[in-house]
Amino acid sequence: MVSAAGPAGFPASLTTFVGRRQEAAGVGARLERSRLVTLTGAGGAGKSRLAIEVATSRAHRHRDGVRFVELAVLADPLLPAHAVAAGLGIQEQAGRALPEVLAERLRDADMLLVLDCCEHLVEAVAQFVLTLLSACPDLRVLATSRERLGVPGEVLWPVTGLATPPAHVGGAEILEYDAVRLFADRATAVEPGFAVTDANAAAVAEICRKLDGLPLAIELAAARTNALDAAQLSGWLDGRFRFLAWETRASSPRHRTLDSVVEWSYDLLSEPERTLFERLAVFAGAFTLDAVEAVTAEGSDTADLGELLLRLVDKSLVTVVPQHTPARYRMLETLRAYGLARLRQHGGLASLSAQHAAYFHDLAEQAWERFRGPHQALWLERLRAEHDDLRVALEHLLTSHDIDNAVCLAGALASFWDVQGHYAEGRVWLERALGADRDAAAKGRVRALNGLGLLAVIQGDVESARLSCSEAELLSRRNGDLPGLVCALQCLGFAALLVGNPDGAVEMLGESLETALKAGEPWLAGWSYLFLAMVEVVRSDLARASQHGRTAFRLLYEAGEPKGIAWAHLTLATASWGLGDVRDARARTGEALRLFHQLDAPWGLAEVFQVAAMLAMSHQHWERAAALFGAADTTRKKSGAALPAFLKGWRAAGIRKVRAELGEQRFGTAREHGLRWPLEAAVLAAAAELGTAPPPLPPARGETPRTGAPRREAPRRSAAATDTRAATVPHQAALRRKGDYWTLSHDGLVVHLKHTVGLGYLARLLAEPDREFLARELAAAERGMATLGAPVLREWPASPGPGDAGPALDARAKAAYRRRLRELAEDLEEAERFHDTGRAERARVELDAVTEQLAGAVGLGGRDRRTDSDSERARLSVTKALKAAVKRVAVHDPVLGLHLQRSVRTGAYCSYAPDPATRIVWL
């Protein structure tokens, strides 16, 4: 079927188009630069709908209109050309191939041709498109396919699921994510009373995550809200193919059920591709090629597996997870469920699950061996990436009654669960494994018991910790397991300290130190000294605490373990603060902040924030101290760690002092501010207080492969959100000038900043979100203000000559540009080798931009090029001024600083594109 010219001839939209506004604009921009753009992605991802929206919006740009051709119903490779010819009213000619006739008739046409659903005729469509594009210079083609066409000049645009809310986002905030908005829109169509509320928000978000944000899957699920509530729907989705076999009346049979969508793709695979597709379903999370070769290689050549895997990536059945080295891949949950169902039918799931569990058991053992050394952060990152599969491996070992290996695997993961703050989850796994068979191998049992005791004592469950570690102590003594005995005694000593028995703690910890030295374990000896230092801090013998702490620091530093070094720094900082050496306390707390942030260790960060609050009091930074106390409480609560009893008195005394200095109202406002800080804002505030460089910012929360990124459009409320609480409104802030000062206000806090041109530029951007300003335009406006008598900092150096800004780049800058070009070229080569289209496109765009900047500065031949003085100096000075202004804001208000760092764009064009993750509205 082919449309008539113009948007009116396109398939009529029966539902609203939700989300993807930025993607539609991005595809349109690619069509301006490239003549063939292919939307690739899994079935049900919304490729066809996106193509229709893009083409409809561009109809006025093409003199001869736009045409839509649906290829799904065609089976013969010759038919695409006939379908296009029929729609254009072009007749066949005897003795001539129809593609040749079409190429001749369209030679001078300015047209956009949309070819929908090309994957089953990919070779024929590719040859046809190549023929047309070679002959018709003003023709553009927008194709949708589950795999690339492979035509020279083709630009790929991967279409993934709609953005879904991360687990930590709740309430009406989930309506900021396109998947939820689509669900709400479609649910309202079948159940007019449906609304996303605080009561059902968690279930709705879970539905969208389980369905990977796939529009078709979400629409099929939303259609059942007239019979099931959100919580019931979420439960039913665990059997998603049984549930989603219910049909819609979609025009295309392949889109009537989710099962039919996946089966369409599965049937197009070769037999080896089908076999690997099914076996990959055993992986619950993102996996590497090494894992694929180790787990799925049964009867296959491992060299073939890499090629087969890349073919599945090309066919959009496996997704490349960006920003991972080595490359990681994953299957959408809907595709994985289909693969698991096929495996069960063939009877191959049990043996494959056993291979999977064995591989991840070995991996966890490797991590445990290396966890006490300098590569701890790398292994933490590895285990984070593998956590879903480690859970599946544990579940398989327990359900298959392989208890010895279950106990060993759970024990090997205890330190990981500790650092990452997964205390409750870790205790569940350890208790299940240890409770399944009390006769499990002694060595594995001791490690698991000590791990369980450690997690329990951190949560403040001292009695459970004592029971676990007492059993570990008994088994260790019986079997001569000295390292196991050391760990048990350390945990028992720490438990004694928590219940107010420092003498008992010293007895236990003293024996642990003697045993560690006897065993020749300096790392364990370092931890014994560290616990002894904590005891002396509680006893207020700060000199002795410092002595033990320095010995602990030396031993742990020699071992290279970041977590131990961080706790040693923090313990020594506490002792130094008590001894009046604030400078040493600030420096050591800053190092602890850096290390805990690097490890993503929430409990450690919570205690850093508390110590930073105490240090803020030393400098009479009362409001920041109150906010940091609040941030410490929030971080500790989210991690599930308890506030140690010996710290409660210090915290209470500190809070009393700050409250007395500020008064009840100011204290409450400042502390509430800190309670609401996201973790990264609290890190920035602590770094500012400690006088240390802030750690690098990670991507905004929610920008993960599994959940997608929050949409970047201005927040909009759907009808389904009308009953949500006012508390979900974005936070309000203002930046207003009063004479020589700017007033910055946010959630009741007010800061006065001396005027700089950077703050002026920033205010201009904030006044018009999403508008792009030329740097030259901003600078000219500021100079105009200066001539009217407004105070302004001089930032324009004397020009070297009329119309001449001097060499645009010095030798060092040129070298940096060229080094970045080499890195991008290597990145692009690797991305193309692994068929990572998203990563390749990002590298290509940056490569073009850097090349253009370098060419503008030095010329392609490498000679210095003199640039126009106004534009080049404006770019450099405005960028510098804006970054300085944002940094000043961050020092006084980390939440606003974090928001602006993610939202303000600088360069030749400057803009403020509000980051939805931090949700600030400027008044």
Buried (B, 14 or more C-beta within 10 A) or exposed (E): EBBBBBBEBBBEEEEEBBBBBEBBEBBBEBBEEBBBBBBBBBBBBBBBBBBBBBBBBBBEBBEBBBBBBBBBEBEEBEBBBBBBBBBBEBEEEEEEEBBEBBBEBBEEBBBBBBBBBBBBBBEBBBBBBBBBBEBBEBBBBBBBBBBBBEBEEBBBBBBBBBBBBBEEBBBBBBBBBBBBBBBBBBBBBEBEEBBBBBEBBBBBBBBBBBBBBBBBBBBBBBBBBEEBBBBEBBBBBEEBBEBBEEEEEBEBEBBBBBBBBBBBBBEBBEEBBBBBBBBBBBBBBBBBBEBBBBBBBEEBEEEEBBEBBBBBBBBBBBBBBBEBEEBBBBBBBBBBBBBBBBBEEEEBBEEBBBBBBBBBBEBBBEBBEBBBEEBBBEBBBBBBBBBBBBBBBBBBBBEBEBBBBBBBBBBBBBBBBBBBBBBEBBBEBBBBBBEBBEEBEBBBBBBBBBBBBBBBBBBBBBEBBBBBBBBBBBBBEEBEBBBBBBBBBBBBBBBBBBEEBBEBBBBBBBBBBBBBBEBEBBBBBBBBBBBBBBBBBBBEBBEBBBBBBBBBBBBBBEBBBBBBBBBBBBBBBBBBBBBEBBEBBBBBBBBBBBBBBBBBBBBBBBBBBBBBBBBBBEEEBBBBBBBBBBBBBBBBBBBBBBBBBBBEEBBEEBBEBBBEBBEEEBBBBBBBBBBBBBBBBBBBBBBBBBEBEBBEEEEBBBBBBBBBBBBBBEBEBBEBBEEBEEEBEBBEBBBEBEEEBBEBBBBEBEBEBEBBBBBBBBBBBBEEBEEBBBBBBBBEEBBEEBEEEBBBEEBEEEEEEEEEBBBBBEEEBBEEBBEBBEBBEEBBEBBBEBBBBBBBBBBBEBBEEBBEBBBBBBEEEEEBBBBBBBBBBBBBBBBBBBBBBBBBBBBBBBBBBBBBBBBBBBBBBBBBBBBBBBBBBBE
